[in-house]
Amino acid sequence: MVMRHTEDDGELSVFAADDQLLFACSKGHFWIVDAQQQGSAAAVGGPASMTSRSWQDLGARFGDDVVHLLRD
């Protein structure tokens, strides 16, 4: 199944860690959703807003594949 991010037609991938889901767009946008909360997700970042520490934290939480997907 391929999902699309309608703003830029990027493909979405889903990653899970503990009680959070990360939706990553192949164009660099991503959203993190707490699985135990009901509501909508707001974009929390993209490559331009990320620091080196942010990339390390994201990779540690969801795996290095997320970092490679978002940075490429």
A tleap script that builds the chain and sets N, CA, C and O, in Angstrom:
source leaprc.protein.ff14SB
mol = sequence {
  NMET VAL MET ARG HIE THR GLU ASP ASP GLY
  GLU LEU SER VAL PHE ALA ALA ASP ASP GLN
  LEU LEU PHE ALA CYS SER LYS GLY HIE PHE
  TRP ILE VAL ASP ALA GLN GLN GLN GLY SER
  ALA ALA ALA VAL GLY GLY PRO ALA SER MET
  THR SER ARG SER TRP GLN ASP LEU GLY ALA
  ARG PHE GLY ASP ASP VAL VAL HIE LEU LEU
  ARG CASP
}
set mol.1.N position { 0.843 -1.175 0.000 }
set mol.1.CA position { 0.000 0.000 0.000 }
set mol.1.C position { 0.890 1.240 0.000 }
set mol.1.O position { 1.814 1.349 0.805 }
set mol.2.N position { 0.612 2.149 -0.884 }
set mol.2.CA position { 1.343 3.409 -0.942 }
set mol.2.C position { 0.413 4.518 -0.498 }
set mol.2.O position { -0.696 4.656 -1.015 }
set mol.3.N position { 0.862 5.298 0.450 }
set mol.3.CA position { 0.116 6.464 0.906 }
set mol.3.C position { 0.823 7.697 0.368 }
set mol.3.O position { 2.037 7.683 0.166 }
set mol.4.N position { 0.075 8.750 0.140 }
set mol.4.CA position { 0.653 9.977 -0.402 }
set mol.4.C position { 0.395 11.151 0.545 }
set mol.4.O position { -0.649 11.238 1.193 }
set mol.5.N position { 1.364 12.034 0.602 }
set mol.5.CA position { 1.235 13.303 1.302 }
set mol.5.C position { 0.749 14.289 0.248 }
set mol.5.O position { 1.493 14.625 -0.674 }
set mol.6.N position { -0.465 14.746 0.371 }
set mol.6.CA position { -1.098 15.508 -0.707 }
set mol.6.C position { -0.447 16.855 -0.985 }
set mol.6.O position { -0.579 17.367 -2.097 }
set mol.7.N position { 0.250 17.449 -0.020 }
set mol.7.CA position { 0.873 18.749 -0.260 }
set mol.7.C position { 1.966 18.682 -1.316 }
set mol.7.O position { 2.119 19.609 -2.111 }
set mol.8.N position { 2.729 17.586 -1.331 }
set mol.8.CA position { 3.855 17.512 -2.271 }
set mol.8.C position { 3.928 16.168 -2.987 }
set mol.8.O position { 4.921 15.884 -3.658 }
set mol.9.N position { 2.903 15.339 -2.858 }
set mol.9.CA position { 2.818 14.041 -3.516 }
set mol.9.C position { 3.932 13.086 -3.079 }
set mol.9.O position { 4.300 12.171 -3.816 }
set mol.10.N position { 4.467 13.308 -1.869 }
set mol.10.CA position { 5.496 12.409 -1.349 }
set mol.10.C position { 4.886 11.126 -0.820 }
set mol.10.O position { 3.736 11.111 -0.384 }
set mol.11.N position { 5.662 10.042 -0.860 }
set mol.11.CA position { 5.205 8.771 -0.315 }
set mol.11.C position { 5.412 8.760 1.190 }
set mol.11.O position { 6.418 9.270 1.684 }
set mol.12.N position { 4.464 8.181 1.924 }
set mol.12.CA position { 4.540 8.122 3.375 }
set mol.12.C position { 4.955 6.744 3.850 }
set mol.12.O position { 4.536 5.728 3.296 }
set mol.13.N position { 5.782 6.721 4.881 }
set mol.13.CA position { 6.155 5.492 5.570 }
set mol.13.C position { 5.756 5.659 7.031 }
set mol.13.O position { 5.756 6.773 7.556 }
set mol.14.N position { 5.420 4.560 7.682 }
set mol.14.CA position { 4.994 4.601 9.076 }
set mol.14.C position { 5.979 3.806 9.917 }
set mol.14.O position { 6.344 2.683 9.572 }
set mol.15.N position { 6.407 4.405 11.030 }
set mol.15.CA position { 7.312 3.766 11.973 }
set mol.15.C position { 6.667 3.815 13.352 }
set mol.15.O position { 5.941 4.759 13.664 }
set mol.16.N position { 6.927 2.803 14.181 }
set mol.16.CA position { 6.349 2.754 15.525 }
set mol.16.C position { 7.438 2.513 16.548 }
set mol.16.O position { 8.373 1.748 16.312 }
set mol.17.N position { 7.306 3.177 17.696 }
set mol.17.CA position { 8.195 2.971 18.832 }
set mol.17.C position { 7.379 3.204 20.096 }
set mol.17.O position { 6.841 4.288 20.321 }
set mol.18.N position { 7.303 2.165 20.910 }
set mol.18.CA position { 6.532 2.246 22.147 }
set mol.18.C position { 5.121 2.753 21.854 }
set mol.18.O position { 4.371 2.094 21.134 }
set mol.19.N position { 4.750 3.903 22.394 }
set mol.19.CA position { 3.389 4.410 22.233 }
set mol.19.C position { 3.314 5.563 21.231 }
set mol.19.O position { 2.388 6.372 21.285 }
set mol.20.N position { 4.291 5.641 20.311 }
set mol.20.CA position { 4.272 6.703 19.317 }
set mol.20.C position { 4.359 6.142 17.905 }
set mol.20.O position { 4.982 5.108 17.664 }
set mol.21.N position { 3.722 6.845 16.984 }
set mol.21.CA position { 3.805 6.542 15.558 }
set mol.21.C position { 4.454 7.724 14.867 }
set mol.21.O position { 4.152 8.875 15.182 }
set mol.22.N position { 5.344 7.447 13.926 }
set mol.22.CA position { 5.966 8.492 13.144 }
set mol.22.C position { 5.570 8.271 11.694 }
set mol.22.O position { 5.805 7.195 11.144 }
set mol.23.N position { 4.978 9.270 11.076 }
set mol.23.CA position { 4.643 9.247 9.660 }
set mol.23.C position { 5.691 10.103 8.956 }
set mol.23.O position { 5.783 11.303 9.211 }
set mol.24.N position { 6.481 9.495 8.071 }
set mol.24.CA position { 7.568 10.190 7.389 }
set mol.24.C position { 7.270 10.275 5.903 }
set mol.24.O position { 6.963 9.270 5.262 }
set mol.25.N position { 7.363 11.475 5.363 }
set mol.25.CA position { 7.153 11.731 3.941 }
set mol.25.C position { 8.494 11.657 3.225 }
set mol.25.O position { 9.498 12.136 3.753 }
set mol.26.N position { 8.530 11.075 2.050 }
set mol.26.CA position { 9.767 10.971 1.280 }
set mol.26.C position { 10.304 12.331 0.853 }
set mol.26.O position { 11.435 12.432 0.377 }
set mol.27.N position { 9.512 13.361 1.019 }
set mol.27.CA position { 9.944 14.722 0.688 }
set mol.27.C position { 10.487 15.450 1.921 }
set mol.27.O position { 10.822 16.631 1.843 }
set mol.28.N position { 10.575 14.744 3.070 }
set mol.28.CA position { 11.229 15.305 4.241 }
set mol.28.C position { 10.345 15.756 5.386 }
set mol.28.O position { 10.871 16.103 6.443 }
set mol.29.N position { 9.033 15.772 5.234 }
set mol.29.CA position { 8.147 16.169 6.328 }
set mol.29.C position { 7.877 14.970 7.233 }
set mol.29.O position { 7.939 13.825 6.785 }
set mol.30.N position { 7.580 15.231 8.498 }
set mol.30.CA position { 7.188 14.126 9.365 }
set mol.30.C position { 6.264 14.590 10.478 }
set mol.30.O position { 6.242 15.761 10.858 }
set mol.31.N position { 5.497 13.624 10.990 }
set mol.31.CA position { 4.534 13.840 12.060 }
set mol.31.C position { 4.728 12.742 13.092 }
set mol.31.O position { 4.930 11.582 12.732 }
set mol.32.N position { 4.671 13.092 14.366 }
set mol.32.CA position { 4.740 12.109 15.442 }
set mol.32.C position { 3.413 12.163 16.190 }
set mol.32.O position { 2.959 13.235 16.590 }
set mol.33.N position { 2.800 11.002 16.375 }
set mol.33.CA position { 1.496 10.916 17.018 }
set mol.33.C position { 1.600 9.984 18.218 }
set mol.33.O position { 2.135 8.881 18.108 }
set mol.34.N position { 1.091 10.424 19.356 }
set mol.34.CA position { 0.991 9.550 20.515 }
set mol.34.C position { -0.171 8.604 20.293 }
set mol.34.O position { -1.302 9.047 20.098 }
set mol.35.N position { 0.092 7.310 20.320 }
set mol.35.CA position { -0.923 6.310 19.999 }
set mol.35.C position { -2.038 6.258 21.032 }
set mol.35.O position { -3.133 5.788 20.725 }
set mol.36.N position { -1.789 6.721 22.232 }
set mol.36.CA position { -2.796 6.646 23.294 }
set mol.36.C position { -3.702 7.872 23.332 }
set mol.36.O position { -4.646 7.919 24.121 }
set mol.37.N position { -3.426 8.855 22.497 }
set mol.37.CA position { -4.234 10.065 22.482 }
set mol.37.C position { -5.060 10.123 21.213 }
set mol.37.O position { -4.614 9.700 20.147 }
set mol.38.N position { -6.257 10.645 21.334 }
set mol.38.CA position { -7.109 10.806 20.167 }
set mol.38.C position { -7.025 12.260 19.730 }
set mol.38.O position { -7.038 13.164 20.565 }
set mol.39.N position { -6.942 12.481 18.456 }
set mol.39.CA position { -6.868 13.841 17.954 }
set mol.39.C position { -6.169 13.875 16.615 }
set mol.39.O position { -5.944 12.834 15.997 }
set mol.40.N position { -5.828 15.058 16.171 }
set mol.40.CA position { -5.173 15.191 14.878 }
set mol.40.C position { -3.684 15.425 15.077 }
set mol.40.O position { -3.237 15.819 16.154 }
set mol.41.N position { -2.938 15.178 14.030 }
set mol.41.CA position { -1.490 15.350 14.078 }
set mol.41.C position { -1.101 16.610 13.320 }
set mol.41.O position { -1.606 16.874 12.229 }
set mol.42.N position { -0.218 17.364 13.897 }
set mol.42.CA position { 0.336 18.536 13.234 }
set mol.42.C position { 1.769 18.213 12.835 }
set mol.42.O position { 2.461 17.473 13.534 }
set mol.43.N position { 2.207 18.759 11.730 }
set mol.43.CA position { 3.584 18.525 11.302 }
set mol.43.C position { 4.518 19.040 12.390 }
set mol.43.O position { 4.349 20.149 12.897 }
set mol.44.N position { 5.512 18.214 12.743 }
set mol.44.CA position { 6.437 18.620 13.785 }
set mol.44.C position { 7.815 18.928 13.247 }
set mol.44.O position { 8.676 19.393 13.993 }
set mol.45.N position { 8.043 18.684 11.986 }
set mol.45.CA position { 9.365 19.013 11.501 }
set mol.45.C position { 9.620 18.646 10.066 }
set mol.45.O position { 8.790 18.062 9.369 }
set mol.46.N position { 10.782 19.011 9.672 }
set mol.46.CA position { 11.301 18.718 8.358 }
set mol.46.C position { 12.782 18.996 8.390 }
set mol.46.O position { 13.289 19.510 9.387 }
set mol.47.N position { 13.485 18.673 7.335 }
set mol.47.CA position { 14.939 18.808 7.330 }
set mol.47.C position { 15.449 20.196 7.719 }
set mol.47.O position { 16.471 20.302 8.396 }
set mol.48.N position { 14.773 21.241 7.313 }
set mol.48.CA position { 15.258 22.597 7.593 }
set mol.48.C position { 15.213 22.933 9.075 }
set mol.48.O position { 15.988 23.768 9.541 }
set mol.49.N position { 14.317 22.294 9.825 }
set mol.49.CA position { 14.167 22.622 11.241 }
set mol.49.C position { 14.960 21.700 12.160 }
set mol.49.O position { 14.919 21.867 13.379 }
set mol.50.N position { 15.679 20.732 11.600 }
set mol.50.CA position { 16.351 19.722 12.412 }
set mol.50.C position { 17.790 20.102 12.739 }
set mol.50.O position { 18.532 20.589 11.886 }
set mol.51.N position { 18.166 19.870 13.988 }
set mol.51.CA position { 19.559 20.030 14.411 }
set mol.51.C position { 20.206 18.652 14.423 }
set mol.51.O position { 19.523 17.636 14.296 }
set mol.52.N position { 21.503 18.623 14.573 }
set mol.52.CA position { 22.214 17.340 14.650 }
set mol.52.C position { 21.664 16.499 15.794 }
set mol.52.O position { 21.480 15.290 15.650 }
set mol.53.N position { 21.406 17.131 16.913 }
set mol.53.CA position { 20.860 16.421 18.086 }
set mol.53.C position { 19.453 15.884 17.791 }
set mol.53.O position { 19.109 14.781 18.214 }
set mol.54.N position { 18.648 16.658 17.073 }
set mol.54.CA position { 17.294 16.221 16.721 }
set mol.54.C position { 17.333 14.965 15.859 }
set mol.54.O position { 16.549 14.038 16.067 }
set mol.55.N position { 18.261 14.936 14.874 }
set mol.55.CA position { 18.397 13.753 14.012 }
set mol.55.C position { 18.800 12.547 14.848 }
set mol.55.O position { 18.275 11.452 14.646 }
set mol.56.N position { 19.739 12.736 15.797 }
set mol.56.CA position { 20.178 11.635 16.656 }
set mol.56.C position { 19.020 11.109 17.492 }
set mol.56.O position { 18.839 9.898 17.614 }
set mol.57.N position { 18.240 12.014 18.067 }
set mol.57.CA position { 17.089 11.614 18.889 }
set mol.57.C position { 16.054 10.857 18.059 }
set mol.57.O position { 15.521 9.840 18.502 }
set mol.58.N position { 15.772 11.356 16.855 }
set mol.58.CA position { 14.796 10.709 15.981 }
set mol.58.C position { 15.271 9.315 15.588 }
set mol.58.O position { 14.490 8.364 15.602 }
set mol.59.N position { 16.553 9.192 15.235 }
set mol.59.CA position { 17.117 7.895 14.877 }
set mol.59.C position { 17.123 6.923 16.042 }
set mol.59.O position { 16.851 5.736 15.860 }
set mol.60.N position { 17.427 7.408 17.232 }
set mol.60.CA position { 17.439 6.545 18.415 }
set mol.60.C position { 16.043 6.046 18.747 }
set mol.60.O position { 15.879 4.913 19.199 }
set mol.61.N position { 15.051 6.872 18.529 }
set mol.61.CA position { 13.672 6.515 18.882 }
set mol.61.C position { 13.029 5.600 17.841 }
set mol.61.O position { 12.396 4.607 18.199 }
set mol.62.N position { 13.187 5.923 16.560 }
set mol.62.CA position { 12.471 5.224 15.496 }
set mol.62.C position { 13.358 4.413 14.558 }
set mol.62.O position { 12.845 3.706 13.691 }
set mol.63.N position { 14.657 4.498 14.710 }
set mol.63.CA position { 15.580 3.744 13.868 }
set mol.63.C position { 16.236 4.616 12.813 }
set mol.63.O position { 15.680 5.627 12.383 }
set mol.64.N position { 17.414 4.211 12.411 }
set mol.64.CA position { 18.186 4.994 11.436 }
set mol.64.C position { 17.519 5.076 10.071 }
set mol.64.O position { 17.800 6.004 9.312 }
set mol.65.N position { 16.640 4.128 9.736 }
set mol.65.CA position { 15.950 4.187 8.443 }
set mol.65.C position { 15.135 5.463 8.310 }
set mol.65.O position { 15.016 6.008 7.212 }
set mol.66.N position { 14.572 5.947 9.411 }
set mol.66.CA position { 13.789 7.188 9.370 }
set mol.66.C position { 14.682 8.353 8.973 }
set mol.66.O position { 14.309 9.171 8.133 }
set mol.67.N position { 15.845 8.425 9.570 }
set mol.67.CA position { 16.772 9.523 9.285 }
set mol.67.C position { 17.182 9.491 7.822 }
set mol.67.O position { 17.200 10.532 7.165 }
set mol.68.N position { 17.509 8.318 7.301 }
set mol.68.CA position { 17.905 8.201 5.896 }
set mol.68.C position { 16.749 8.577 4.964 }
set mol.68.O position { 16.961 9.245 3.952 }
set mol.69.N position { 15.555 8.161 5.294 }
set mol.69.CA position { 14.383 8.497 4.466 }
set mol.69.C position { 14.160 9.993 4.419 }
set mol.69.O position { 13.934 10.553 3.346 }
set mol.70.N position { 14.221 10.647 5.566 }
set mol.70.CA position { 13.925 12.068 5.632 }
set mol.70.C position { 15.045 12.937 5.060 }
set mol.70.O position { 14.780 14.020 4.538 }
set mol.71.N position { 16.270 12.480 5.152 }
set mol.71.CA position { 17.402 13.284 4.677 }
set mol.71.C position { 17.667 13.125 3.191 }
set mol.71.O position { 18.252 14.017 2.577 }
set mol.72.N position { 17.253 12.013 2.596 }
set mol.72.CA position { 17.531 11.767 1.171 }
set mol.72.C position { 16.606 12.514 0.253 }
set mol.72.O position { 16.723 12.402 -0.967 }
savepdb mol mol.pdb
quit
